[in-house]
């Protein structure tokens, strides 16, 4: 299945914008205290990659750790996952995915590339209650990329996943919001 660049970006942004729409507020179900306040946000991002992609590309993930520092990891396995617990507000979270050709000789005429992104957020209260949980997933597949077009593919899709959010609390300490911001990763 071939996907236009616009549709790729739109589908990936949907994953992370879904996170931005998950506020935590004091209007909790009656089984929980009406005075609960937001304490932390636990954010998890998991990416999985198929063998074809990892066989011809160096894949790097750049992200903000829980202290707000940029970190970069080289992907060597088919699955990468990071969980951050945000307790200081405001904070910044984000992730960027980079592909570069690794120079290995292809053993076939074409490759099928795929990765999948799954994100989740759990917002905890001061009484250690989980107020909101959200799971968002998205997949990207590019079938039958010819060996002659490999370099073009990597140039076109490098940095395809590049999103950042400010994680902020309201002044009444009852809500946590994820606000999309311009990525500087």
N, C-alpha and C positions, 0 to 999 in steps of 0.2 A: 504494500500500500504506500503510495507516494503522497507526501503531505507538503503543501506550500509552506514557505517560511512564515507567512502570516499566521496560518493555522497552528503551526508548531508553537510559536510564541504565545498566541492566544490561549492554547490549551495549558501551557505551563504556567502562565500568569493566573489562570483559573485556580490552579492548585494552591498557590500562595495567597491569592486574594481571598480565597475561602477562609484562610486563617485570619485575615484581617477583619472578617465579619463576625468574629466570635468574642463578644464582650462578656465579661463576668460582672454581674450586678447583684445588688442587695436583694433583689426579688427572687429569692430562692424558693424551692418547693416548701410547703408547710411542714414537712418532716424535718426540715433544717431550720436553724436559727435565722430569724429575720435580721439579726444584727451581724451576720457573718461579713467579714471583710476579706478582700483579696490579699493573699500572702505571696504567692509565687505562680509562675507559669512554667510548666515543663513542656518543652518543645522538642520533638523528635523528627528528624529527616532521615529517610532511608532511600538509598539509590541502589539499583541492581543493573548490571550490564551483561550483555550476552558475550559469548566467546569470540565471535567475529570482531566485534568492536575492540575488545581488549587485545586481540592478536595483532592488530595493525595500528593501534593508537596508544599513545601515552595519555592517560586520563588523570586530570588533576582537579581536586575540589578545593576551593578557597572559601572560608567561612569565618564568621565571628564566633569566638568561644564565649563562655559565660561571663568573662571579664571584659568583653568588648574588643579583644585583640584579634587581629587577622591571623589566621592559621591556614597553612596549605598542606594538603596530603596527596601523595601520589597513590593512585588506585592500583592495587596489585591483585585483588580478589574480585570476584563477581558481585559482591555485596559490600556496601559502605553504609554505615549508620552512625549518627551522632545524636546524643540526647543532651540538652542543655536545661539546667534549672535556673530560671531568671528570678532573682530575689532583690536585685537593686534596680530601681526605676528612676529615670528612664534608662533603657538599655537598647542596644541595637542587635538585631539578628539578621543573618543573610547567608546566602550560599551562591557560589558561582561554579559552573562546570566548564572545564576546558578540555578540548581534544586536540592533539597534535600527532601527525604521522610519526611512527617510531622507526621507520626505515626498514622494517622487516620485509622480506620478499613474500609476496602472496603466493599461496599454493593453489589458488583457484582463480577463475576469471572474474568472479563477483562475490560480494559479501552482503549479508543482511545485518544491519545494525539495529540495536534496540537497547533502550534503557527504560527503567520504570522508577518513578518517584512516589513515595508515600510519606505524607506528613501528618503529624498529629499534635494536638495541644491539649493539655489538661491544666485547668486553673484551680489552684488550691486556696482554701480560706485559712484564716488564722486558727480555726478549729480543726484543721486538717481534713476538711470536707472537699471533695471534688465537685466543683460547681458545673463546669462545662467540659465536655470532651468532644473533640472533633477529629475525624479522620478524613483525609483528602488524598486521593491517588490520581496519578496520571501516567500515561505511557507514551513513548515515542518510538516509532518503528520506521525504518527506511529500508525497504526491500530492494535487493538486487542492485547494489551500487557497484558499477563496473570498475575494474581495476584502473582503467584509464581515467576515471572520474574521481578517484579517491582523494587527490589533493584538493580538488574543487569542493568536495563534500566537507572536508575538514575546515577549509577557509569559511565556507558558508555557515557551518554549525558551531564553530568555536564560540564559547560563551553563550550558547543558546539558553541556558538556565542561569540567570543572573538577577536575583531579587533581594531586596533588603526591606526591613521593617524597623520602625521604632516601637519598642514595647513600653507603654506608658501607663501610669495609674492616674485616676482622677484624684482631685484634691480631697474628696471625702473618703479616699482609701477603699472604696467599694468596687471599683471597676478597673479592669486591665484591658487595654485596647492595643491592637496591632495596626499601626499606621504605615501604609506603603511609603517608601522614600526612594529617592534616586540612589542606585547602587554605586558604591565607590570601591567595590572589590576588584 
